Amino acid sequence: MSESIEDLGDNANGPAGMAALAHAVLRYRAAGLRVPPVPRELLEQLIERAEWQFGTDACDLTDRAGFLAAARDGAAPAEVGFGHVGHGVASWWLCYRLILAPLAVFVRQSFGSAYNDQEASRSIVNPTVERIEELIVLADAARRAGRIPPDQRLVLAIDDLDGSGWEVPGGVDGWRDSDKPLDDVVEFLAADRSAAEPAG
C-alpha cells in the first residue's frame, strides 16, 4: 500500500501544511478513520511524505525504541508523524507519533491486513484518536500549571505489537506496562490536578 517513510528521507516533495493535512483528511475519511491530531504549532511543518504517510520529519513510524529515546530527551524538538505502514498480507499498522513539550505519544494499532476486521478495528482506532485529542489538552494544562516540568514529558505507548504502557514525567517511577494506558494517564493527570487544587 505504501513504501516506508524512512526510505524517503528529506527529499519528499509532497504537499505541505494545510494541503498535506487536507490530503490526510481525505485518505482517513475514505477509510472511515479519524485523522490523528496535528498540533497547530506543527501544521506548517507537516509534509505528505508518501502515500498514506505524513510527518514533520522523515522518521520510521514503527520505530518505538527511537521514539522513546527522543521522548525522554528534554531537548528533543516537537514532531508529529502518522500513517498506514506495513508489508505483506498481515503486518499493517496505523501509526502515530507525537512529541510535544509536556507529552509524547506512540501508537501502533493493527489495521488493514488481509486478516483484519476493519470495522472492528475502526471501533478501537477512532476512540483512541479521540482520547489522544483529550490527553493533549490535559497535558498542556498540566504543563501550564507547572505540574509537568519544562524539560520533562509524560510518555505513552499504545502498541498492538510490543505492548502498551506509560511513564510519569522524568520517568522517576519507571515504565508501567498497561492494557489501558490512556485511561491510566488521564487518571494520573486528573489526580495530579485534584491534588494541586485547594480544598474548599
N, C-alpha and C positions, 0 to 999 in steps of 0.2 A: 504494500500500500504506500509506503514511503521509505526513503533512504534515511540513514542515520544522520542526525543533526551534526554529530561530531565530524562527519566527512565533509561538511560544507565550509567549515572554518568561518572566517570573517568575510568571505567572498560572496556570501548570499546577497543577492540584489533584488529580493522581492519587495513588495510594498512595505512601507514603514508607518509608524504612528497610527493614526485613526484608520488609515486604509488597511493596515495589517489587521487591526482589531476587527474591522468590518468583515474581512475575509474569514477570520476565525469564527465570528458570529454565524456567518452563512454555513460554514462547514459543520460546526457543532449543532446548530439548529436543525440542519438537514438530517443529522443522525439522532435527533431527539435529545440532545445534551445541552446542559447549561455551560456557558463559557466560563472558565475559571477566572477569578478576579485578577484584574490588572490595575495595580495602584496608579492613581493619576500621575504621580511623580515619575513613573516609569514608562508611561504611554508613548512619549515621543521617541524613546529608545527601542520600542518594540519593532521587530522585523519578522516578516514571514520568511523563514529560513529554508523551508522545504514544504512539500505537500503535507499538510496536517501538522506542521511544526512551527512554533512561534517562540521568540525569545529576545531578550535584550542582549544576550551573549551567546556565542556558539558553544554550547555545552552538551554533554551527553545527559539526556533527561533521565536515564536509568541509573546513573552513577550515584548511588546512595552514599558510598564512602566519601567521594569527593564533595558531595553536598554537605555532609555532616562536618567535614573538615572546615569548609568555608563558613558554615553556620556558627561554628564555635569560635571563629576568629572575629573578634570585635571590630577589626579594621576592614573586614571583607565588604566590598561595595554591595549596594542593593541590586537585586536582579529578579527577574521573573522569566520563566520558560514553561511551555506546556505543549502537549501534542499527543498524537496517537503514534506509537512506535512499536516495532517488533519485527518478527521474522517467522517464516514457516506457517503452519496452519494453526498452531496452538499458542504461540508466545507473542501475544499482542496486548499492549497496555495503554491506558490513558494515564499520562504522567503530568505532574505539575511540580514545579519547584519555585519557591519564593523565599527571598532573603530581604528582610526589612530591618530597620533599627531594632525594634523590640521582638521580632518574631521571625522564625524560619520554618517553612513547611515543605515536606517532601511527600508526594502522593504517587503511588504506582498501583493502579487498580485494573484488574482484568477486564478487557472489553474488545470485542471484535474478532475473536478467534473462531475457527470453524466449529468449535465445540461449545461456544459461549452462548448462553441465552441472553440476547441483547436487551430484551425487555426487563428481565430480572436485574441485569447489570445496571440499566438506567435507574432503577429504583434504589440502587445503592450509590451510584456515582453522583447523581444530581443532588440528593440531600447532603452529600459530603461537600460539594461545592458551596451550597448554601450555608452550611455551618462554618466553612472557612471564611466566607464573607463576614459572618458574625464575629469570628475569632479575630480577624484583622482589626475590627473596630474596638473590641475589648482590649487587645494587646496595646493598641495605640493609646487608649485611655489610661491603662496601667503605666505606660511609659511617661505620659504627660504628668501623671500624679506622682512620679518618682518611685513607683513600685518595681519597675524594671530599669536597672541602671543603664546609662547610655552605651556602655561598652559590652553589654550582655544581651543575649536573646533567649527567649523561650523557644525550644526546638521540638518539633513534632514530625513524626513519620507515620503515614498511613500506607502500609505496604503489603500487598497481597502475596508478594514473593518471599520477602525476608522477614516478615513480622513487623508489627507496629509498636510504637512506644513514644515516649517523650522525656524531656528533662527540663528542670527549672532553670531560669536564667543563671548562667555561670556554671551549670552542671554540678552544683555543690552536693547534691544527693545522688548523683549518678543517673544512668539511664534506667527508665522504668518501662518494662515491657507491658503492653496493654492491648486488650481486644477492643477497647473503646477509648482510644487516646483523645479524640475530640471532646468527648464528654468529660474526661479527666481534666483536660486543660481548661475548659470553660469553667468547671467546678473549682479548679485551683485559682483562676483569676477572680471568680465570684467570691470565694472565701477570702482571698487577699484583699479585695475591695471592701468586704464587710469588716475585716479586721482594722482597716485603715479609717473607716468612718466612725465618728464619735458616737457614743451611746446616747440615747435621749429620745 
